[in-house]
Amino acid sequence: MIRGLIFKTWSGFLVDMEDAEDAEGLSEWEQIQSPWHPTSPTTTTTSSAASGSPTTTHSIGFDGGSVAVITDNNYLHNSCSIFPPTDHEGLPISPQHNHQPPPQASSSPPLEGGDEVAAVAPVRAAGGSGWRLRSHLGLLSSGIVRVAFAVRDYAVCRRGFWSFLCVAGVLGVSFLYGKVWRWRRRFRRENEERLMLLVREKDEVRLEYKEVIMSSSYVPATTESLDQAQEAKNPTEAISILYRILENPSSSSEALRIKEKAISNLSDLLREQNRAEELRSLLTQLRPFFSLIPKAKTAKIVRGIIDAVAKIPGTSDLQISLCKEMVQWTRAEKRTFLRQRVEARLAALLMESKEYSEALALLSVLIKEVRRLDDKLLLVDIELLESKLHFSLRNLPKAKAALTAARTAANAIYVPPDQQGTIDLQSGILHAEEKDYKTAYSYFYEAFEAFNALEDPRAIYSLKYMLLCKIMVNQADDVAGILSSAKVGLQYQGPEVDAMKAVAHAHAQRSLKLFETALRDFKAQLEEDPIVHRHLSSLYDTLLEQNLCRLIEPFSRVEIAHIAELIELPVEHVEKKLSQMILDKKFAGTLDQGAGCLIIFEDPKPDAIYPATLETISNIGKVVDSLYVRSAKIMA
């Protein structure tokens, strides 16, 4: 860009020089015609020895003085002259000869006409050279000034351009910094849960065992130390000894084996003391120890501690948070086997907390992963859990499909007895939902046998569902026989069995009052159990219909208030149930709401002609069909 500006300025300078030369020639003519002219010119001719050309010295006098001018008379023929010839102005130049003698100086007046012009021409030529040089120098200086101004303007433009570029760069950097800052803030927010895990490990130090945890002394990891803990006078002392065993820095195989036993004993003691928070902190403190033992033993210890927390009542929320922490830890440690089982446990806890959407989303991802790994045993547990979840959502077809998938996976492997009992229990629940109580009873019985052999607490629930099936098929008298058997009578006694006894007695007496009394006395066992409550609701409706039919049977017109008084129920409830029974054609009648009465019609006697007519039409159809077959054979 600078080179372009200099070239443009220099071109302008050359043009100005040409214009100046034109103006200079015009001024010379003006000098010739000007009125001021030399008054007494004096001319002296000399010869140069070096070049051989004559030179003439003119002394021109003016009013203010005189000027001496030296001219070369042969400058037109001198190749060394730097001045161009002056004959281009059209002036007559007299030829000069070298043999002529030099003229003498004279003070005569100037010649007239052409002689006067010829005499003045050398003067103009000598004086014009200096003036032309000064003009050229002035133009050169103006060109230099112009170049300087152009360079200055370019510098100003360059500074403006770089200023704009700097501002744009600052704005761009600010925008990028804002985006990076927002991204870092979002990334930091996403990692808050992981950081909270580390913070919680520091904040959950228990005051009771602070002196034990902070103590620098530890107990040797030996069998004698375990015996000392078992012989302790109180659980607090035993727990202190077991903690000190775990603080032993030894990592030998024997020390690790002793520590595993100490962890098992410690978890049992904390469970007996209902110290769920201590179990949770224990699981966090054992993480460095888990890096020293095989992954299978780590999974066993983790599941054992989680099961110990589950045995403490009222710890559902604690179990959920504990499982979520362990899932994060297993992901960080890349323990896939343990993570899948902890996630299955978390899904079961979420289902118990009625967080069905979160549990279903977790199971849908887990099932795909387990199927890809082909872990049949875990797949059976997950499919059973999915069946229970869909049943809780009242999606019976998907619940049956998940149960079928669990049975299919169970047929390919050996299934432990407790897991087989779980499958039978879920099968009985689904069949009972379909009103197939006889098949459901057989499944409940199989589940009861499996749980009873293992002394599993779920055996009492299987027995309760068995008794429910007997009541629902109008075999309430068999309940007493089942409970009086040697296997059940002595071992299973409690509020669950007493509740079913009360329901069976109310059903046998067809008494709504006794039924409502049983529901009120055993609310936790009957109404809070969703499976029993669902079936007892339909049983209550059946008992109510039977009692109403028994009460209105002797009447053709009866007040609704009287029926409500006999059955000991509110009038609105009785009126609503009677209208429903009329619509379902349980009896023939109508409600006179203006009089508050129920009008019962006699059952219409069926006319015998209608069945006979239908039978005759059916026989005629059979005859026509046989004749069509015979005609087809004849035509063939």
Secondary structure, 3 states (H helix, E strand, C coil): CHHHHHHHHHHHHHHHHHHHHHHHHHHHHHHHHCCCCCCCCEEEEEECCCCCCEEEEEEEEECCEEEEEEEECCHHHCCCCCCCCCHHHCCCCCCCCCCCCCCCCCCCCCCCCHHHHHHHHHHHHHHHHHHHHHHHHHHHHHHHHHHHHHHHHHHHHHHHHHHHHHHHHHHHHHHHHHHHHHHHHHHHHHCHHHHHHHHHHHHCCCCCCHHHHCCCCCCCCCHHHHHHHHCCCCHHHHHHHHHHHHCCCCCCHHHHHHHHHHHHHHHHHHHHCCCHHHHHHHHHHCHHHHCCCCHHHHHHHHHHHHHHHHCCCCCHHHHHHHHHHHHHHHHHHCCHHHHHHHHHHHHHHHHHCCCHHHHHHHHHHHHHHHHHHCCHHHHHHHHHHHHHHHHHCCCHHHHHHHHHHHHHHHHCCCCCHHHHHHHHHHHHHHHHHCCCHHHHHHHHHHHHHHHHHHCCCCHHHHHHHHHHHHHHCCCCHHHHHHHCCHHHHCCCCCHHHHHHHHHHHHHHHCCHHHHHHHHHHCHHHHCCCHHHHHHHHHHHHHHHHHHHHHHHCCCCEEEHHHHHHHHCCCHHHHHHHHHHHHHCCCCCEEEECCCCEEEECCCCCCCCHHHHHHHHHHHHHHHHHHHHHHHHHHHC
